[in-house]
Amino acid sequence: GNPSSGCDSGAPELKAQIRKSYAKYAEEGIAQRSDWKSRVGQLGYDTDLVNHVDKYARGECGAGNPFFMGVPEQGQLVVDLGSGSGTDALIAASYVGEKGKVIGIDMTPEMRSRAEEN
């Protein structure tokens, strides 16, 4: 068969739709679309870290809590795929400290710009 006719046949359209949605979030701010503090509480984020990071992250979070099953340790390398505005990367940075490193990757230029601002 044709290898290009597999399950990724709608991938370009889906990718464009995702970029459009997240570009809108980046421009409007997710915090304006929902209650930030309530949302992170529902996801099980550490309240003290959220309060610290909220100063920088402008009140945004994604669809889940990557720290639910554990947190990075001092000196570790963390790669945040689909990092959006960088909130989770900022939280991870507080765990890994100065000897660690956090790399945020996102496909949406608007979200990358927002993360750089944060």
N, C-alpha and C positions, 0 to 999 in steps of 0.2 A: 503494500500500500504506500500511499503518499505520506511521508513523515511530517509534512507541514499541515496535514488535515486532522491532526489529533485534537486533544482536549483544549489546546490553546488557541483555537480558531477565533474566539471572541476576545482574546487577551488585549489587543490594542484598544478596542472600544472600552473594555472594562478599566484598563489603566487610565485612559483619558477621563472617564467618569470619576474615578477615585481622585485623580489630580484636581479635577474641577471642584469636587466637594471639599477637599482639604485646603485648597486655595481659598475657598470661601470662609472656612473656619479660621484660617490664618489671618485673613483680612478683617473679619468681624470679631474674632475672639470667641472661643468656646465659652468663656466665663459669662459672656453676654447671652448665651443660649441656654445656660443651665446654672444651677446653684453649685459652684465649685466646691465649697467646703462639704456640702452634703454628698456630692458625687465621690470625692476621694474617701470620705468616711465609709460609704457603701462598698468601695473597692478594698477596704482594709489597710489603707496607707497609715503609717505612723504619724500621728497628729503633730508631734514636735517637728518632724522633718518637713511636713507639708507647710507648717507655719513659717519655717525658715526659708524654704524654697519659694513659697508664694511671693516673697519680696522680689524675686527675680523672674519667676516663670509666668507672671501675669495671669495666674489662676487658670491653668489649663491642664487637662489630663486626657489620656487615651481611653481605650476600651477595656483595659484590664490592669491589674497590679502585677508587674513582673517580679516583685519582691515577696509575693505571697508565700512561696515555698522556701524562702531564705534570702539573705542579703549578701552582696559581695563583701569580701574581706579586705583589710588594709593591703595595699600593694598589688591588687589584682587588676587585670585588664578586663573591661566591660565593653561589649559592642552592642549598641542599641539600634536594632534594625527597625525602621519605621518610627524613628524617634520624634517625628512631629516637631513641636515647639521646644523640645529638649527638657521637659519637666523631669522625666525619669532619668535622663542623663545627669541632670543636676543632683538628683537624689543619690544616684549611684556614685557620683563624685564625692559626696559627703561621706560615703562608706569607704571608698578605696583610698582616700587621703592623697597627700602630695606624692607618695611613692607609686600610686596606682595611675591608671589611665582610663579615660572613658571616650569612646568614639561613637558619635551619633550619625546615623545614615538615614536619609529620607529622600524619596523620589520627587517630592513636591518642592519646587523652587521657593514658593512662598513660605512653606513651613521651615525650610532651611534658613531663610532670611530671618524668620521669627526666632528660631533657635539661636542664631548668631546674636540677635538683640538681647536675648535672655542671658 
